[in-house]
Amino acid sequence: MKPEEVVPILEKGAGAGCTEALFTFGEYAEEVPEYREWLKELGYSSTLEYLVFLCETAINIGILPHTNAGIMTRSELKVLKPLNASMGLMLETTAVLEAHKDCPGKVPERRLETIREAGKLEIPYTTGLLVGIGESLKDRAESLEAIASLHREYGHIQEVIIQNFSPKTGTPMENFPEPSVEEIMDTVALARQVLPHDVAVQVAPNLIDPKALIVKGVTDLGGISPLTIDWINPEAEWPDVKDLQEKLGAVPLRERLPIYPQYVKNKWYSDRIGELIGRLSDGEGYRKLP
């Protein structure tokens, strides 16, 4: 998206009370000649340079950036750290699978290295598993153990998403079956068992009914946009927050920022976004009521 497309969305988001701008890119976008030419026409030499502009713009408008731009080097993470409330990268799995064939950005060791470097830099971080791409239950357990180990060492994993694979038309896996609800429930329970208690387990409420999963250990439902589609899963509509609360009954929803409360209280953020976080958060580190 061009700046003239992004800025109005950010402005409308701020007006609607949104607190997070998710900036996400495909793996190795700059290897595509057309994309490099597009960046050049915008006046940017790299995705990183464009990201810096977008993050600065979001902050100035009053929304906290969260960047998920695939594998990143330590130097790239250092550039983006002061401009992001949190960052993320889905581990997906530590297994070597046919689903990731010819995808160098999906090599588990490379993704783990990015997550590790984020920990060294004390960046509040989101990661997760993609369930149903050919991995076994043992693979899922090993993936969760790898995440737990990194968190025990660096303390930076704020949430782990348990995301069910959703086949997309026109992709090599379009006929691949979706995982069953039972598989997701078992994986959520496994995640809660393996992960440290201060790491949230998240599911996306537009991809799966979260009510039964809360009993299994889900503690977070991610972000819900009142303005935009889910660009990662555009076929899945966001639920209405009021409808979601009615469905959950006695389980209360409480809004947070893209940086989790414990990291707000421990000041895992830069001076550049400190004033904005102070304005948006309450005394417990959650979203201040408007």
C-alpha positions, 0 to 999 in steps of 0.5 A: 500500500502507498502512503496515501492509502495508509495514512487515511486508514491510520487517521480513521483508526485513531479516530475510532479508538484503535491503538495498534497498526500492524505492518506486515510484509511477505517473505523476501519481498525485495527479491521481486523486481516489480516490488523493488521498482515500486519502492523506488518510485515511492522514494525508498531504497528498502522495505526497512526504510519504508517501514521506518516512515510508516512507523513514524507516521503511525506514532505521530497520528497516535497509534502504536506500531507492531511490525511483522515483516518476516525474518529480520537481522539484528541490525534491522530489529535495532532500527525498528525497536524504538518505533514499535511497541512490539514485534512478531514472527510466527515460528509456525513449526520447528519441523521441516515440512513439504509445505515449506519446500522452496520457502527459504524464509520458513527454515525453522533455524532462521526464524528461531534466530530472529526470535532470539535476536529480538529477545537479546534486544528486549523487544516484546514479541509475538510468535506462534504455531500454524497447525495443520500443515503436515506437522505431528503432535510431537512437532508441535510439542517441540516447537512450543518447547523451543519458544518456551526455552527462548522465553526462559532465557530472554523473557520477551515472548508476550504471546503465542498464537495457535493458528489453524491452517486455512487453505487459500484458493490458488495456492499449492495447498488449496486442497489441504484439509483444515485441522479439526477443532479437536486438534486445535483444542489439544494444541491449546492445552499443550501450549498452556502446559508447555509455555511459562505462565506469563506467556499468553496463549492466543487464538484468532476469533475470526478463524475459530470459535474461541469459547471452548478454547478458553477452557483449554487455556486461551487467554487472549483473542488478538486484535479486532479491527473496526475498519479493515479486513484481516489482510492475512485471512481476508476471507474471514470476517472480524466478529463484532466485539459486543457479539463476541462478549455475548457469546463468551458470557461470564468471561470478560473481555479487556482491551490491551495495547500491542505491548502487554501490561507486564512490559508496559509496567517494566518499561520495555519501550523507547522514549520515542513511544513512551508518551503515547503508551502513557496516554493510552495505558491505565495504571495496570498497563491495559488500555485506558478507557476512553 
